[in-house]
């Protein structure tokens, strides 16, 4: 299977927007993330413990939400074969992602800057993660290095 080719640095302009498909967060996602990360905080993994805490139920790890958001963005194809690096982020966790929530990602180009040497450039995105009710659960900016269009 050949994936579609992504956009080059030159294709991005401030205001360009991408919205991903949704993905439902399952108990399996949360338990697998706990295992991979080593973060077995009972707020995520122990229903009885979590019932007595601030959200009244287990919630997903914030970093799991961020990781899935990154994957959802890649699945759109707009960075296939053109992204070189994820170089930074400024991120806020605004509301819990609960078991069974379906999240979507909205990413909009904030600005871009050609990197030294001119073979790639930095593209900064404003990113929002929303649940199925349209509530903003996470937000921030991502800085990504994207290849420039090859010289012919």
N, C-alpha and C positions, 0 to 999 in steps of 0.2 A: 504494500500500500504506500503510495507516495502522498505525503502531506502537502497541502498547498504552500506556496512560498509566501513568506511574511513580507511586511512592508520594510523598506529601507529608511534610513535616517531622513532622506530628502522627502519621503512621502508623509512624514508627520508634520503637522502644523498645529499651533495652539487652537484648542477647541475641538480637535478630532476626538470622537467618542467611540467607545466600545462597550457593549453590554453583553455579559456572558449568559449562557444557559444557567439554569438553576441546578443545585445539588443538595439533596437531603442528607443531613447529618444523622448518622445512625449510632447506636450503642457500640457496634463493632468498630466504627471509625475511632471512637473515643478510647476504647480499650486498646486498640492497636497502637494509637498514638501514645498512650501511657506507656506501653511496652517499649516502643522505639525510643521515646524520649527519656524514659525512666521517671517521669512525673506521675506518680501514683497519688497525687493529692486527693483525699477522699471527697472533696467538692465535686470531682469529676467521676469518681469510681465507686463511691459508697452511698447508696440510696438513703439508708437510714441516717447517716451522718449529714448528708446534704439537706435532708428534709428539715433539719433544725437550724440551718444556716440562712444567710441573707436572701438567697433565691428560692428557698423552699423545695428545691429539687436539684438533681445533678445537672451540670452544664458542661458544655465542651470547653476544652482548653482554649484560651485566647489564641495561642500560637497555632493550634490546629486550624482555627478559622482562617488565620493569615496564610497558612500553608495551602489550604484548600483554595483560597482566593487566588493565590499565585497559579495553582494548577488550572483553575477555571479560566484565568486570563490566557494561559498558554494554549488551552484547548480551542480558543477562538481561531487560532492560526495566524493572527496578525504579526506574530513574532517568530514564526517557524523559519529556521535557518538564518535569521538575521540578528537575533539577540546574541550579544557576546557576554554580557555580565549583568547581574543585578548588583548594583554598587551601594545602595543605601535606601533607607526609609525613615520616615518620621510617622509613627503609628499610634493611634488611640483606640482603646477598647471601650466602647460606649455603652453596650448592653450585652447581656449574656446571649450566647447561641445555645439554644436548648435542644435536647434530643428530639429529633423529628422536624426541626426547623429546616427549611429550604433556603439556601442563600444564593444570591446573585451578586455579581461584581460589576460596578460601573467605573470605567477608567476614562479620564479625559486628559489630553495633553495640556500641560500647564505651560511648559517652555522647552526649548531645545538649544543645544550649544555644540558646535563642532569640536571634536577632541583634537589635541595637538597631533599633527601628522595627517589629518584629514581622511583617514580610512574608516572612521566611525565617529559617533557623536553621542552626547548625553541627552536622553529624553526624560523629562520629569512628568509624571502623571499624578493628578489628583485622583484618588481611588476611594470609593465608598462600597462597603459590603452591606447589603440589605437582606432582611429576612422576608418570608412570604407575606408579611403584613406591610411591607414597605418601610419598616423601621430600620434606621441606620444602626447597625451593631458594631461596625468598625469603620475607621476612616483614616486617611493620611495621604502621604506622598510616597511614591516609589521612584527611584532613579535607576534608569536602565541604560546600558551602552548598546547601541544598535549600529550595525554595519552600514556604511555608505554604499550606494549603488556602485557596482564594479565599473571601472573605466573600460570602454570598449575599444 
